[in-house]
Each structure stands twice: as structure tokens, then as C-alpha cells.
Amino acid sequence: MGSLSGTSSGASTVTQVSEELQALLMEERKRKRKVSNRESARRSRMRKKKHLDDLTAELTQLREDNHQILLSLNITSQRYLHVEAENSVLRAQTNELSCRLQSLEDIITFLQWKQW
């Protein structure tokens, strides 16, 4: 019987060691999972920061593009107004010259009619 209780005590010790090993393995898995989760979260933060930096750079570029477009639009609008003003002057000159031409043609017609 003494050997039986010794075996039982030995089995109990083996069971205890086995349970302790399982507990250690579970703790190691938890630790690895924590490390893995931290690393994953770090990578996620880095991706998020890069995405934010990319969007910020794109916003800066779009604002600059918008500024250049507005400048170009203002210059084009000023040129348009200048051309429109020149066009109005040319139309007025055309009308004046047309009236003068008509008057001269009327004089020529009158003089030709008078000679008959």
C-alpha cells in the first residue's frame, strides 16, 4: 500500500506539473497575443497616420491648384473685359465709318443725279 500511495503522490505531482505547464503555455500564448495585438495596433496607427498625412498633402495641393485656377480665371476675366471694351470701340468706329460711307455714297449719287 505504501508504494500505491507513493504512486498516487507521484501522479499528483505529474498532474500538478502538467497543469503548471499548461498554465505557463496559456500565459505565454496570452503574452504573445498581447504583443501581436500591440504590434497590429501600432501598424494600424501608422497606416492611419500615413493616410492622414497623404490626405493633408492632397488637400494642400488641391488648395494650391484652386488658387492657381482662381488666378487664371481672374486674368482671363480681365482680358475678356478688355477685349469686350475694344470690341465696343471697334463697333462704334464701324458704325461711324458706315454712316460716313453712306453719306459719301449719297453725295456721289446726288452729284451723278445732278449731272443728268
C-alpha positions in Angstrom: 0.0 0.0 0.0 2.9 2.3 0.7 4.0 2.1 -2.9 0.5 2.7 -4.0 0.3 6.0 -2.1 3.7 6.9 -3.5 2.5 6.3 -7.0 -0.6 8.4 -6.2 1.6 11.1 -4.9 3.8 10.9 -7.9 0.8 11.0 -10.2 -0.4 14.0 -8.3 2.9 15.7 -8.8 2.9 14.9 -12.5 -0.6 16.3 -12.8 0.4 19.4 -10.9 3.5 19.9 -13.2 1.3 19.3 -16.2 -1.3 21.8 -15.0 1.5 24.3 -14.3 3.0 23.7 -17.8 -0.5 24.3 -19.3 -0.9 27.5 -17.3 2.6 28.6 -18.4 1.8 27.8 -22.0 -1.5 29.7 -21.7 0.3 32.7 -20.2 2.9 32.6 -23.0 0.1 32.5 -25.6 -1.6 35.5 -23.9 1.7 37.4 -23.8 2.3 36.6 -27.5 -1.2 37.6 -28.3 -0.8 40.9 -26.4 2.5 41.6 -28.2 0.9 40.7 -31.6 -2.2 42.9 -30.8 0.1 45.8 -29.8 2.1 45.4 -33.0 -1.1 45.2 -35.1 -2.4 48.3 -33.3 0.9 50.1 -33.9 0.8 49.2 -37.6 -2.8 50.3 -37.8 -1.9 53.7 -36.2 0.9 54.1 -38.7 -1.3 53.3 -41.6 -3.9 55.8 -40.3 -1.2 58.5 -39.8 0.1 57.9 -43.3 -3.4 58.1 -44.7 -4.0 61.4 -42.8 -0.6 62.7 -44.0 -1.5 61.8 -47.6 -4.9 63.4 -47.3 -3.3 66.6 -45.8 -0.8 66.7 -48.6 -3.5 66.2 -51.2 -5.6 69.0 -49.5 -2.6 71.3 -49.7 -2.1 70.5 -53.4 -5.7 71.0 -54.2 -5.8 74.3 -52.4 -2.8 75.4 -54.4 -4.4 74.2 -57.6 -7.6 76.0 -56.7 -5.6 79.2 -56.0 -3.9 78.9 -59.4 -7.2 78.3 -61.2 -8.7 81.4 -59.5 -5.7 83.5 -60.6 -6.0 82.2 -64.1 -9.8 82.9 -64.1 -9.2 86.4 -62.9 -6.6 87.1 -65.6 -8.9 85.6 -68.2 -11.9 87.7 -67.0 -9.8 90.9 -67.1 -8.6 90.0 -70.7 -12.2 89.3 -71.7 -13.4 92.7 -70.3 -10.5 94.4 -72.1 -11.3 92.6 -75.4 -15.0 93.4 -74.9 -14.2 97.1 -74.4 -12.0 97.1 -77.6 -14.8 95.3 -79.5 -17.3 98.0 -78.4 -14.9 100.7 -79.6 -14.4 98.9 -82.9 -18.2 98.5 -83.4 -18.7 102.2 -82.7 -16.0 103.1 -85.2 -17.5 100.7 -87.7 -20.9 102.3 -87.3 -19.4 105.8 -87.7 -17.5 104.8 -90.8 -20.6 103.1 -92.2 -22.5 106.3 -91.7 -19.7 108.4 -93.3 -19.5 106.0 -96.2 -23.3 106.2 -96.7 -23.1 109.9 -96.6 -20.4 109.9 -99.3 -22.3 107.5 -101.4 -25.4 109.7 -101.1 -23.3 112.7 -102.2 -21.9 110.8 -105.2 -25.4 109.7 -106.1 -26.7 113.3 -105.8 -23.8 114.6 -107.9 -24.4 111.9 -110.5 -28.1 112.6 -110.5 -27.4 116.4 -110.8 -25.2 115.8 -113.9 -28.1 114.2 -115.8 
